[in-house]
Amino acid sequence: MDSSVDPLAAMQTKIVEWPRDLKEIESLIKRAESQVKNLSIDIATAESEYFLSKCCAPS
């Protein structure tokens, strides 16, 4: 019994999967970009609060 894999069939299977893989990658990139944006906002907020607590706090 021949248990070898047909290279052409394997390649065609991968080509069919590419669009789905690319959509998943795009989704992951968008999610990462959103998380970076949220982190940047959190850092900016923390910096502002720290600055205000040091310069403008009542003595």
Secondary structure, DSSP 8 states (H G I E B T S, - for coil): ------HHHHHHHHHHHHHHHHHHHHHHHHHHHHHHHHHHHHHHHHHHHHHHHHHSS--
